[in-house]
Amino acid sequence: MQIVINNVVPSPLADSYINTGIWGNLITLESGCTYLVKAPSGKGKSTFINCIYGLRKDYTGSITFDGSDIKNYGVNQWAQNRQSELSVVFQDLRLFNHLTAFENIEIKRQLTGSVSKNIIEEMAEYLGVAKCMNQKVQYLSMGQQQRVAIIRALMQPFKWLLLDEPFSHLDSGNSMRAMQLICSICERQNAGLIVTSLGEDSGLKHYTILEV
């Protein structure tokens, strides 16, 4: 799925953006490619993710998926897209604190049934969170929560994976392992990957830098 960002400027940034990066320009994102969105805090990285995911519509210009303007999408079309074409790890994670780590992941897995339950155990073991799967999320560290959110995002088919500062509470070793897992899944599905970052590349090897 090709994503085209055409002269998009979010309303809150209309009087302050600099026309040197994503905002106000024509950007084409190709499926199967990786993009690193680098910028300091407060420059619009999360806004960019939320625009693509359809949570924000307060912008001028257009965003199209395979030529179709997403501002014209209805509730049902967004629901379908978020089950089969777009997966996301939000900066604030949006986990259910009263549920266990496993339950948070299992809810997503059951929505599509595209991944077997044993994959949860394998990914949790690989990312070093297997021992906390039965603990409620509210008692986990932020680093553990980020890894749970990453596993949850991988429980569905997708054409694009959107990650908003997904490793901010992980050390370099855990970040590298998480990125290796993410990249292997994206490669298997020929999916595009968009990662926002304060500056580090988090172990990415082949990517295009986008600035906001």
C-alpha positions as CSV (number, residue, x, y, z in Angstrom):
1,M,0.0,0.0,0.0
2,Q,1.5,3.3,-1.1
3,I,1.0,6.3,1.2
4,V,1.2,9.8,-0.2
5,I,1.4,12.9,2.0
6,N,0.6,15.9,-0.1
7,N,1.1,19.4,1.3
8,V,-0.1,18.3,4.7
9,V,0.1,20.9,7.5
10,P,-1.6,20.2,10.8
11,S,-3.6,23.2,12.1
12,P,-1.7,23.6,15.3
13,L,1.6,24.0,13.3
14,A,0.2,26.2,10.6
15,D,2.0,29.3,11.8
16,S,5.2,27.7,12.9
17,Y,6.2,24.8,10.7
18,I,9.3,25.0,8.5
19,N,8.8,23.8,4.9
20,T,11.9,21.5,4.9
21,G,10.5,18.1,5.9
22,I,7.2,16.3,5.9
23,W,4.9,19.2,6.5
24,G,4.0,21.2,3.4
25,N,5.7,18.9,1.0
26,L,4.9,15.9,-1.3
27,I,6.1,12.7,0.3
28,T,5.6,9.2,-1.1
29,L,6.0,6.2,1.3
30,E,6.4,2.9,-0.5
31,S,5.3,-0.4,0.9
32,G,8.1,-2.6,2.1
33,C,10.4,0.3,2.9
34,T,11.5,1.7,6.3
35,Y,11.3,5.3,7.3
36,L,12.8,7.0,10.4
37,V,11.1,10.2,11.5
38,K,13.6,12.2,13.5
39,A,12.9,15.3,15.5
40,P,13.1,16.8,19.0
41,S,10.1,16.5,21.3
42,G,7.1,18.8,20.4
43,K,7.8,19.0,16.6
44,G,4.9,16.8,15.4
45,K,6.1,13.2,15.3
46,S,3.1,11.9,17.2
47,T,0.8,14.2,15.2
48,F,2.3,12.6,12.0
49,I,1.5,9.1,13.3
50,N,-2.0,10.1,14.4
51,C,-2.8,11.6,11.0
52,I,-1.8,8.4,9.1
53,Y,-3.7,6.3,11.6
54,G,-6.8,8.5,11.1
55,L,-7.1,9.9,14.6
56,R,-6.4,13.4,13.5
57,K,-8.1,15.2,10.6
58,D,-7.2,18.8,11.5
59,Y,-4.8,19.4,8.7
60,T,-4.7,20.9,5.3
61,G,-3.6,18.9,2.3
62,S,-4.2,15.2,1.8
63,I,-3.1,11.8,2.8
64,T,-4.0,9.0,0.4
65,F,-3.7,5.2,0.7
66,D,-3.3,3.8,-2.9
67,G,-4.8,7.0,-4.2
68,S,-7.8,7.1,-1.8
69,D,-8.1,10.2,0.4
70,I,-8.3,8.9,4.0
71,K,-10.4,11.9,5.0
72,N,-13.3,10.3,3.1
73,Y,-13.0,7.0,5.1
74,G,-16.0,6.1,7.3
75,V,-16.0,4.3,10.6
76,N,-16.3,0.8,9.0
77,Q,-13.5,1.4,6.6
78,W,-11.2,2.6,9.4
79,A,-12.1,-0.4,11.4
80,Q,-11.2,-2.7,8.5
81,N,-7.9,-0.9,7.8
82,R,-6.8,-1.1,11.5
83,Q,-7.5,-4.8,11.5
84,S,-5.6,-5.7,8.3
85,E,-3.5,-2.8,7.0
86,L,-2.3,-0.6,9.9
87,S,-0.8,-1.6,13.2
88,V,0.6,0.9,15.7
89,V,2.5,1.3,19.0
90,F,1.4,4.7,20.4
91,Q,3.9,6.7,22.4
92,D,1.6,6.4,25.5
93,L,1.1,2.7,24.6
94,R,-2.6,2.6,25.4
95,L,-2.5,-0.7,27.3
96,F,-5.3,-1.8,29.6
97,N,-3.7,-1.4,33.1
98,H,-6.2,-3.6,34.8
99,L,-5.5,-6.6,32.5
100,T,-2.4,-8.8,32.5
101,A,0.3,-8.4,29.9
102,F,-0.9,-11.6,28.3
103,E,-4.5,-10.5,28.2
104,N,-3.6,-7.2,26.5
105,I,-1.9,-9.1,23.8
106,E,-4.5,-11.9,23.5
107,I,-7.3,-9.3,22.9
108,K,-5.5,-8.1,19.8
109,R,-4.7,-11.7,18.7
110,Q,-8.3,-12.8,18.9
111,L,-9.5,-10.0,16.7
112,T,-8.0,-11.5,13.6
113,G,-6.9,-15.0,14.6
114,S,-4.0,-14.6,12.2
115,V,-1.4,-15.6,14.8
116,S,-1.3,-18.7,16.9
117,K,-1.3,-18.3,20.7
118,N,2.2,-19.9,21.1
119,I,3.7,-17.0,19.1
120,I,2.9,-14.8,22.1
121,E,5.1,-17.0,24.4
122,E,7.9,-17.1,21.8
123,M,8.0,-13.3,21.3
124,A,7.7,-12.7,25.1
125,E,10.7,-15.0,25.7
126,Y,12.7,-13.4,22.9
127,L,12.1,-9.9,24.3
128,G,12.7,-10.9,27.9
129,V,9.2,-10.3,29.3
130,A,8.0,-14.0,29.5
131,K,8.1,-13.9,33.4
132,C,5.7,-10.9,33.6
133,M,3.0,-12.2,31.2
134,N,0.6,-12.9,34.1
135,Q,1.2,-9.6,35.9
136,K,-1.2,-6.7,35.5
137,V,0.2,-4.0,33.3
138,Q,0.0,-1.4,36.0
139,Y,2.7,-3.1,37.9
140,L,5.2,-3.4,35.0
141,S,8.0,-1.1,34.3
142,M,7.8,1.2,31.3
143,G,10.3,-0.8,29.5
144,Q,8.3,-4.0,30.1
145,Q,5.1,-2.2,29.0
146,Q,6.8,-1.0,25.7
147,R,7.7,-4.6,24.9
148,V,4.2,-5.8,25.6
149,A,2.8,-3.1,23.3
150,I,5.2,-4.1,20.6
151,I,4.2,-7.8,20.8
152,R,0.5,-6.7,20.8
153,A,1.1,-4.7,17.6
154,L,2.5,-7.8,15.9
155,M,-0.6,-9.9,16.6
156,Q,-2.3,-8.8,13.4
157,P,-1.7,-8.7,9.6
158,F,-0.6,-5.2,8.4
159,K,0.8,-3.4,5.4
160,W,2.2,-0.6,7.6
161,L,3.6,-0.7,11.1
162,L,3.6,2.7,12.9
163,L,5.9,3.0,15.9
164,D,5.9,6.2,17.9
165,E,9.1,6.3,20.0
166,P,8.7,2.7,20.9
167,F,12.1,2.2,22.6
168,S,12.3,5.3,24.8
169,H,12.5,3.2,28.0
170,L,14.7,0.4,26.6
171,D,18.4,0.0,26.8
172,S,20.4,-0.5,23.6
173,G,20.4,-4.3,23.9
174,N,16.6,-4.6,24.3
175,S,16.1,-2.0,21.6
176,M,18.2,-4.0,19.1
177,R,16.3,-7.3,19.9
178,A,13.0,-5.6,19.6
179,M,13.9,-4.0,16.3
180,Q,15.3,-7.3,14.9
181,L,11.9,-8.9,15.7
182,I,10.0,-6.1,14.2
183,C,12.0,-6.0,11.0
184,S,11.8,-9.7,10.5
185,I,8.0,-9.6,10.7
186,C,7.8,-6.6,8.4
187,E,10.1,-8.3,5.9
188,R,8.0,-11.5,6.0
189,Q,4.8,-9.5,5.3
190,N,6.5,-7.0,2.8
191,A,5.2,-4.3,5.1
192,G,6.3,-0.7,5.4
193,L,7.7,0.5,8.7
194,I,7.5,4.1,10.1
195,V,9.5,4.7,13.3
196,T,9.6,8.1,15.1
197,S,12.7,8.9,17.2
198,L,14.4,11.7,19.1
199,G,17.5,11.0,17.0
200,E,18.8,7.4,17.5
201,D,18.3,4.8,14.8
202,S,17.5,2.0,17.2
203,G,19.4,-0.6,15.2
204,L,17.8,0.1,11.8
205,K,20.1,-0.7,8.9
206,H,18.3,0.4,5.7
207,Y,16.0,3.3,6.0
208,T,15.0,6.7,4.7
209,I,15.1,9.7,7.1
210,L,12.1,12.0,7.3
211,E,12.1,15.2,9.3
212,V,9.2,17.1,10.7
